[in-house]
Amino acid sequence: MAERQINALHAYISANANEERANGYVARITSFCNSLSVLPMRGMKRDDIMQGLRVIGFERHVTMAFVVMADVVVIEGIFYGGRDFAAVLQTKI
């Protein structure tokens, strides 16, 4: 799901601004996601939505939802612009 969301966000920004801006924004999001492997217990726990789920904001417009496993961080979703991530993730369960 997260890969589709980041691709859709890239397409949206490309169409409404330009591809260079989209590339930069997506690169920053990707870098931030990769940094979760260093300090994975950041963000707010949201076990009420999904067991082990954590959420964290990025640049005031993006919410990232992820689960910390034994040896990997799984990005469950990248939600832009105040989308109801709880509703989307609860339908995924």
URQUI-V67552 format. One record per pair of residues at least 6 apart in sequence whose C-alpha atoms are under 6 Angstrom apart, sorted by the first residue. I is the first residue (numbers start at 1). J is the second residue. D is the distance in whole Angstrom. If there is no record, write none. Layout:
I;J;D + I;J;D
This chain:
2;76;6 + 2;77;4 + 2;78;6 + 10;22;5 + 13;22;5 + 14;22;5 + 43;54;6 + 43;55;5 + 43;56;4 + 44;54;5 + 44;55;5 + 45;53;6 + 45;54;4 + 46;53;5 + 46;54;5 + 47;53;6 + 52;67;6 + 53;66;6 + 53;67;5 + 54;65;6 + 54;66;5 + 55;64;5 + 55;65;4 + 56;63;6 + 56;64;5 + 57;63;4 + 61;80;6 + 61;81;5 + 62;79;6 + 62;80;5 + 63;78;6 + 63;79;5 + 64;77;6 + 64;78;5 + 65;76;5 + 65;77;5 + 66;74;5 + 66;75;4 + 66;76;5 + 67;73;6 + 67;74;5
